[in-house]
């Protein structure tokens, strides 16, 4: 996308492809699997009259909800006057693969499956075709109302004969009408807010049709890639202090923009991150996401979960593998990779440890996410924290009182239940969480044995007994450098926070 940025562009493209096919086909990759009957979980843009048949949509920061539009806003700083922005809008277009058997009279009839003379079974299934549109736009032409361009896809039909005249495979695509508008709004000298708004501009053939019938006119896994010549994009997660207010003013709907490519660099002596690329995806990612380097290509989820899914794929029966191969060409390629994976490649998936210290030390007033020795002196099973003046730690009994603000459904289910504290954890943000097992959970003992807990803040529990728990009381420490990645931090009420 940008001259001289080949490595960063390749990293970004790999992550973008993983986003494009997230949820496309899930293990065990068979059409008969229940999870492969409800598809296209993220970034689905449908015709507006279908989406709003029961009222306007409510914008969110990720694309797990259906919408008719997607809006990305981010900040960019200009390095020279002839700066330009490169915009790529990408998505999948639904393709219906219908197997048809010859009827003996020169015609064909649709069937769910057909076994041909070569011993291969063909299955009808919903496939998808990747689509993308790229434009290079100068900042000058993005002022005012900006530029609007077509990003849709035409209808089509392809026929493929099957061996020995047994029938044919027909692939049909319906038209997808869509447009994207790009606007650059000046905020300060050399500072702009860039907006990319992508809309499904079609009209539903039947606004009352079920979702499965409407998906043929949808953009699936919609996301946007941004790069530039002579510009730097500003992180919305970790902006320079001088731009924090402008960053908060960005409004994103059904998408979450993050920096891509190379790791962040300090901008102009300020702390905060800038970069050469942006990936605005319908799933929440950190700045500079990367595919795990151990992943042997386009396999499973393109992440470190590859090992367990590879093992499970190896255990599929021959019949299950045959159905997966007949379901979709991507499933067939996954099986080929697993069946031919060299032992040294498989071994590389196991036991990988990332560096325990950051490659570059952060500024003195910004803590590292991970520091060796950062948890020295902490003992979760014996530490305590004061709750209403009473030390609470391992063995203490409490009643759960989740706060209304920020509570999720799992918290609400546990309202008023009694529990036993197993440990006290300090996280990297300086917060304290109590790991608990619920008293009337029949699996409480098992959960405690392998460390699967619910997590609550100290102000969300009532002490049931006044007995002091052993160990020192440790007040919350600001930005405690306990070695835990952001993804490992306890989630509210979640029993699988460390799974």
N, C-alpha and C positions, 0 to 999 in steps of 0.2 A: 504493500500500500504506500509506503514512503521510501524514497530512495535512500540507501545507506542504512536501512533499519531492517535488514533481512531477518536476523535472528529474532528480534522482538515481534516482527510481523508473523513469523512462523509459529512462535509461542501463542500469540493471540489467535491465529487461525485454528490451531489445534483445540484450544478451549472453546472457540466459537462452534466448531464442528461437534464437540461433545454436547454443547447447549442445543444445537440444531436437532440432535437425535436423542436428547434426554427423554425417556419415556416412550420412544418410538416402538421398541420391542423389549419386553422384560423377561428375565429368566422365569421359566424354562424355555422361552422362545417359541412355544407352540401356540398355534391358533386356538386350540381347545382350552388353554390356560385362562382362568377367569380374569386375571389381571391384564390379559391381552385382548379382552373384549370391550373394555372401557379405556379409550386411548386419548392421546393428545392432551396431556395434562397441563402444559404450560404455554403461555404466549399465544393463545387462540384468539384471533380477531375475526369475528363473524359479521355479517351484515347488520347494520344498526337496528333496522326494524325488527329483526329476530331477537337481538340481545335485549332491546328495550320494550319488548311486548308486554312486560309486567312492570315497567317503570325504569327510570334512569339507572345506569350502573354507578356504583360507588368506587371511586379510584382507590387503588392500593399501591404499595411499593413493589409488588411482584405480580407475576402474571399467572397465578394459579386460578384466578377467576376469569371467565369469559368476558370479553369486551368487544367493542367495535373500533377502538383506537388504542394507540400506545404513544406516550409522550416522554421524550428524553430531554432534560435540560442539564447543561453542565457549563462550567466556566472555562474560558481559554484566554491565554495571554499571547499577544502578538509580538513577534521578534522583529519583523520587517514589513514594509508597506505592501509588498505584493503577496502577502500570505494567502493561502488557500486551504480549504477543508475538503477532505475526502470522506464521503458518506456511502456506506454500503448497507442496504436493507436486505435482510435474508430471512427466508422462511421455507416451509415445506408446503407443497400443493398436494392435496389428497388425490390419490389415483386408485380407482376401483379395479382390482384384478379379478376378472370373472372367467372361470374355466367353463367352456362350452363343449359338450359332446356332440359328435356327428349323429344326426337322427336317421341316416340312411336314405333320405330323400333330397339330399343336397343342402339341407339346412342344419341348424345347430340349436341345442337347447341348453340353458344354463344349469350347471350342477355344482354342488359344493366341493366335490373331489372327483378325480378321474385317474385311474391307473392305466398307463399306456404300455405298449408292447415292450418297451425298453426296461420295464420293471420299476419305473419312477412314478410316484403319485404326485399329481398336481392338485393344489388347493386354491380355492377362491379366497381372497384376502384383500384388506385395504393397505395398499402401499403408499408411498409418498415420493414426490420428485422435488429435489432442492431447487430453489429459485433465488436469485439475487440480482440487485440493480445497484450499480456504482456510479456516482457522479463526483466530479472534481469541481468545486465552486469557490470563486474568489470571495473574500469577505465583502467586497464592494457590492457584488450582486445579491448578497444576503441581507442587506439593510432593508428597512421598511417591511413590506409584506413577504420578502424573501423569495424563494423559488419553490415551485411545486412540480413534482415529476411523477410519472406513472410507474408503479412498482407491481402491477398486477401480472397475471398469467392467463394465456388464452386457453380455450377448451381444446381437447384433442382426443383422438382415438387411435390405438395401435393394435394390429392383429398379428399373432404369432401362431403358425400352424404346429400341431402336435404330431409326433411320429406316426407313420402308417395310417394317416388320415383319421386318427381317432377323434379329432376335434380341433379346437383352437383355444388360445388364451387371448382374451380381449382386455385391453387396459384403457379405461375411459377417465378423462379429466374434465371437470366443469370449469367454466370461466371464473377466475378470481379477479374482481375489480378492486383496485387499491391505489392510493396515492400517498406520497410523503411530501411534507412541506418543511423546508429548512430556513430558519431565520436566525440572524446574528444581531443581538441587541447590545449596543454599546453601553457600558456601565461606568467606565472611567478610561483615562488614556491607556491604550493598549490592552484593555480588558473588555471582554464580551461575554454575554450569556448566549450560548448556542442552543437553539431549540430544534428538535427533529420530531415532528408529529406524523405518525403513520396511521392512516385510516382505511378501513375496509369500506369502500364507497359503493358497494353493490347493494341491490335490493333482493331480499330473500324470495325465492320462488314461492315459498309458503311460510309466512311468519309464524304460523302455528305448528310447523313441523317439529318432530322430535329432534334432539341435538344431532343424532347420528345422520339424519337426512340433511341437515343444514351444513355439515362439515365440508361438503364438497365445494362450497363457496368461501371457505375460510382460509386464512393464513395461519399456519400452524408453526409453533416454536419461533415466533417472530422475534427478531432481535436486530440491533443496529451496531455496526462497527464504525468508529470514527478515527481518522488520522489527519495529519496536517502537514503542510509545508510552511515553515516559518512560524509555527504556533506551539505552545505548550498547554496541555490540558491540566486542570487543577482537580485534585482529589476532592470529592464531596465527603469522604469518610474522614480524611485527615488533611484539611485544607491549611495553608499558611494562615497564621493568626490574623493577618491584615485582611484576609479574604473570607474569614469565617462567616461574617454577616451576609455577604453575597452568596456564599455556598448555601446557607440556610434558606435563601430566597429562591433557590431552584425548585421547580415543581415537576416531579416525575410521577407518571401514572402507568401502572401495570408493567413497570420495568425498573431496573436498578443499575445505574451506570457506575462502573468502576474503572480504574486505570488498568491498562494491560501492558504487556511487553516487559521491558527491563524494570528492575526494582526502583523505588522512588528515590529522588534526589532532593536535597534541600534547595528551595527556590529563593534565589537572591539573598542568601544569608538567613532567611526565616526558617523556622521549622515548619513541617508540613510537606506534602508530597505533590509533585507534578509529574507528568509523563507524556510520551509521544502518542499514546493510543488510548482509546476508550472502548470498552465493551459494555453495551447497555442490554442486559439480558432479562428474561422474565423470571429468573431465579436469583436469589440473593447470593452474591459472591464477595470475597474480599478483594481489595486492590491487588493487582498483579497475580491473578489466579494462574496456575500452571497445571498441565497434565502431569501426573507422577512420572518421573523419568524412567521408572522401572516398567511402566506399562508397555507391552510389546505391540504398540500400534492401536488400531481401531478395534478394541476388545472390550466387551462389557460396558462399564461406565467410564472407561478411560481414567481410572483412578486406582488407589491402592486396594480397593475392594476386589480387584482383579483376581487375587489369589484364591479367595474363598469361592468366588463364582467359577473360576477355572476348575477347582476341585469338584464342585457340584456338577458342572457340565460334563466332566469326565465320567460321572456316575450315572448319567442318563442312559437308559436302555437303548438298544439299537432301534426299537420301534419309536421311542420318543425322539431320538435324533433324526430319524427319517421324517417324522412329522414336522420337526423344526425346520429341516432343510426344505420341505415342501411349502412351508408357510411363507418364507421370505428370503430373498438372496442375501440380505445382511445376516440373518440367522445362520445360513449356510456358511458364510465366511467366518463367523465366530467359531462354529464347530470345526472348520478346517484348521483354524489357528490353534485351537486346543488340541486337536488330534495330532498335529505335527509340531507342537511346541518342544524345542530342545530342552533337555534337563537343566542346562545352565540358565536358560531364560526363565524357566519356572522357578528355579532356586532364587533368582534375583528378586522375585516378588515377595519373598519371605524375609521378615526380620530387618527391614530397612530402618535405620535410625537417622533422623535428620540431625544437623548440628545442634548441640546444646547451647551454643552461644551465638549471638547474632554476628553476621559477617562484618557489619559495621556498627560500632557503638553508637547509641542514640545520644542526643544532647543530654547534658547533666540533669536537666529538669524533666526529662521524659524517660520513664522506666523502660527497660527491655521486657519484651513478653516472656523471655526465657533466659534465666541466668543460672549457671551452675552455682550451687550453694545458696540460692535465693530462698530455699525453704529450710535452711539450717535452723534448728531449734523448734520447728513446728512439729507437733505430734497430734494429728487429727483425732486419734482414738482416746487421748488423755487430756487434750486441751479443753478449756471451758470458756464460755462467754456469759456475761451477765444478762439475765432476763428478769426484769422487775426486781433487780437487786440480788437475785439468786444465781449462783454459778450453775450453768447447765452444760453438760457434756455427755460423753459416752455413758449409757445406762440411765440417764434422766428420762422421766416420763412427762410428756407434754400433751396438751390438747391443741389441735391445729385450727388456726383462725386466719386463713388467707385474706389479705386485704382485697377490697373490691377493685381498686385500680391496679391494672396489670395482671390480675388473676386470670388464668385460663380455665377451660372446662375441667381439667383434671384437678386443679386446685379446688374448684367448687364442689366436686364430688366428695372431697375429703373434709369439707367444713364440719367442725365439731367432733371429728374422729380423734381418738387417742392414739398416741404413737410413742415409740421409744427411740431416743437419740442414739445413733451409732457413732457419729464423729462430728467434729467441727472443722470446717474447711475455710481457708482464706483464699480468695481468688485474686487474679492479677489486677483487678480494679480496686482492691482494698476492701471489698465487701466480705461479710461473713455469712456462711450458709450452714444450716444444721441438716445433716444427712439422717433421715429417719426411716423406720419401718412401721407400718400401720399395724396396730394391735390385732384387729380382727381380720387381717389378711392371712388366709391359710398358707400362703407361700412366704410369710415374713421371715421365717427362719432360713429358708433357702435364699431369699434375697440378701439377707445379712451375710450368709456364707460366701457368696461370690460378689458382694459389693454392689448390688443394684438397689439404689435408694431413691426416695423422694427428697427434694431439697426445699427448705423454707428458710426465710430470714428470721432472725431472732425476734423481730417485732410481729411475727405471724404465729407465734405460739404462746400458750399459757402454761406455766409450770404447774404440774399436778402434785409434786412433792417437793419439800424444801431441803432434801438431803443434798449436801454438797457432792458434786461429782469430783473424782480425783483429778489432780493436775492443775497447772497454773491457769489463771484467767488471762487471756490474751485479747486486748482490745483490737478492733479493726485497724489494720495498718494501711496508710494511704499508698495505693498502687503497689500492693504486696507483689514481689516478683516470684511468687510461687510458680514453679515450672509447669504451666498448663497452657496449651494453645487455646486461642479463642473458642475453637470448636469443642474443647473439652470442658469449658466452664459449666457448672451445674445450671440446668434450665429449670424454670419454675415448675415445681410439681412433677417434673418428668422423672419417670422411673428408669429411663434408659440414658440418662445424661452422660454416663461414662461407658456406654455399651459400644 
